[in-house]
């Protein structure tokens, strides 16, 4: 499950980056890179069976969580403004739904990987 979720997040991060490539800011680009790095580290640790550096894990996890919260919050604000102005088109709804799903999978992947690392340490 964790491996599949990590691959999904990497794919979705690349897709999200390509979607916002023309008008992306530094924050979007660095957040996508943090998500890709965190998922790559999880995949590497799953394949090698060795847990990595704790500081790197915490830094990447904080970057990924803050990026997920940032994108979800901005999406909800955009949806609220679109509803208030009565301007809901299909592209906005699909992109907003994809962004919320992406944010939820980022947080779920971090929670599952953190639980797996904690359970390995207690054994």
C-alpha positions in Angstrom: 0.0 0.0 0.0 2.7 2.4 1.0 4.8 1.6 -2.2 1.7 2.1 -4.4 0.9 5.4 -2.7 4.5 6.6 -3.1 4.5 5.9 -6.8 1.1 7.6 -7.2 2.4 10.7 -5.4 5.5 10.9 -7.6 3.4 10.6 -10.7 0.9 13.1 -9.4 3.6 15.5 -8.4 5.1 15.4 -11.9 1.7 15.9 -13.4 1.0 18.8 -11.1 4.3 20.4 -11.8 3.7 20.1 -15.6 0.2 21.7 -15.1 1.7 24.7 -13.3 5.0 24.9 -15.2 4.1 28.1 -17.1 3.1 30.2 -14.2 4.5 28.5 -11.2 6.0 30.2 -8.3 9.0 29.3 -6.2 6.8 27.9 -3.5 4.9 25.5 -5.9 8.2 24.3 -7.4 9.9 23.7 -4.1 6.9 21.9 -2.7 6.6 19.6 -5.6 10.3 18.8 -5.3 9.9 18.1 -1.6 7.0 15.7 -2.3 9.1 13.9 -5.0 12.1 13.6 -2.7 10.0 12.4 0.3 8.4 9.7 -1.8 11.7 8.7 -3.4 13.2 8.3 0.1 10.3 6.2 1.2 10.6 3.9 -1.8 14.4 3.6 -1.3 13.9 2.8 2.4 11.2 0.2 1.6 13.4 -1.5 -1.0 16.6 -1.5 1.1 14.9 -2.2 4.5 17.0 0.5 6.2 15.5 3.6 7.7 17.3 6.8 6.8 18.5 9.9 8.6 16.0 11.2 11.1 16.7 14.9 10.3 16.2 14.4 6.6 12.9 12.5 7.3 11.6 15.3 9.5 12.6 18.1 7.2 11.1 16.4 4.1 8.0 15.5 6.0 7.5 19.1 7.2 8.1 20.4 3.7 5.6 18.0 2.2 2.9 18.6 4.9 3.2 22.4 4.6 3.0 22.1 0.8 -0.1 19.8 1.0 -1.8 22.2 3.4 -0.9 25.2 1.3 -2.3 23.7 -1.9 -5.4 22.4 -0.2 -6.1 25.8 1.5 -5.5 27.7 -1.8 -7.8 25.3 -3.6 -10.6 25.7 -1.1 -10.2 29.5 -1.2 -10.4 29.4 -5.0 -13.5 27.2 -4.9 -15.1 29.5 -2.4 -14.5 32.6 -4.6 -15.8 30.7 -7.7 -19.0 29.8 -5.8 -19.4 33.3 -4.6 -19.0 34.7 -8.1 -21.2 31.9 -9.6 -18.4 30.8 -11.9 -17.9 27.1 -11.7 -16.6 25.5 -14.8 -15.5 21.9 -15.4 -11.8 22.6 -15.5 -11.9 24.3 -12.1 -13.8 21.5 -10.5 -11.6 18.8 -11.9 -8.3 20.6 -11.0 -9.7 21.4 -7.5 -10.7 17.8 -6.9 -7.3 16.5 -8.2 -5.5 19.0 -5.9 -7.5 17.9 -2.8 -6.9 14.2 -3.6 -3.2 15.0 -4.1 -3.0 16.8 -0.7 -4.8 13.9 1.1 -2.5 11.3 -0.5 0.6 13.2 0.5 -0.6 13.4 4.1 -1.7 9.7 4.1 1.6 8.6 2.7 3.5 10.5 5.4 1.3 9.1 8.2 1.6 5.5 6.9 5.4 5.8 6.4 5.8 7.4 9.9 3.8 4.6 11.4 5.8 2.0 9.6 9.1 3.5 10.8 7.8 3.8 14.4 6.6 0.2 14.4 10.0 -1.0 13.2 11.8 0.9 15.9 9.6 -0.6 18.7 10.2 -4.2 17.5 
